Amino acid sequence: MASAAKNWSGLVTLCLGQEREKRQVSSQRTSLTKSNGAGALGVPSKPIIQYLPSYRMEPRNPLNKERLELTMRTIMNRNYNEDYLFHPRQSYHLAAQVSEEIKNSIKLMNFDRYRYIVLVTVGELLMQGLCSMVNFLWDAEKDGFVTYSIKTPKFIAVCTVFYLYYD
């Protein structure tokens, strides 16, 4: 046990000694580079530029709710018109395509710092009711939603776009 402690203390001493040598060599190198720098040649060294914090709280291109609603309305009316017939499987795929198309067209408007959730719901009208509820924790000033619905005697289509401000 005494030999293990002796070996251990010898190892610690060896490591500390190597660390001390590394610090001395690096300090010698930095002193050499400082003395041989641009200041020694008579050329003034570059001043260090310090910038102020530039954190913006508002977007450069804020969301325009009217443009968003117009885009959503145009795409919905083009896909869910009088010629549309409800079929469960086809309606599922069409709703996915319409929501993706709306999301992509909104992204092309380049509203700065917003994330979007596009929800398209389509159902056949057969004397039933529909109740839907969504809860979010959001900033009441910057976040919001736009909704548009088409109701005919055969079907109902509802599109909701949630826009969430993202810092």
Stockholm file with secondary structure:
# STOCKHOLM 1.0

chainA/1-167         MASAAKNWSGLVTLCLGQEREKRQVSSQRTSLTKSNGAGALGVPSKPIIQYLPSYRMEPRNPLNKERLELTMRTIMNRNYNEDYLFHPRQSYHLAAQVSEEIKNSIKLMNFDRYRYIVLVTVGELLMQGLCSMVNFLWDAEKDGFVTYSIKTPKFIAVCTVFYLYYD
#=GR chainA/1-167 SS CHHHHHHHHHHHHHHHHHHHHHHHHHHHHHHHHHHTSGGGGTCCCCCCCCCCCCCCSSCSSCCCHHHHHHHHHHHHHHHSSTTCCCCHHHHHHHHHHHHHHHHHHHHHTTCTTEEEEEEEEEEECSSCCCCCCCCCCCCTTTCEEEEEEEECSSEEEEEEEEEEECC
#=GC SS_cons         CHHHHHHHHHHHHHHHHHHHHHHHHHHHHHHHHHHTSGGGGTCCCCCCCCCCCCCCSSCSSCCCHHHHHHHHHHHHHHHSSTTCCCCHHHHHHHHHHHHHHHHHHHHHTTCTTEEEEEEEEEEECSSCCCCCCCCCCCCTTTCEEEEEEEECSSEEEEEEEEEEECC
//
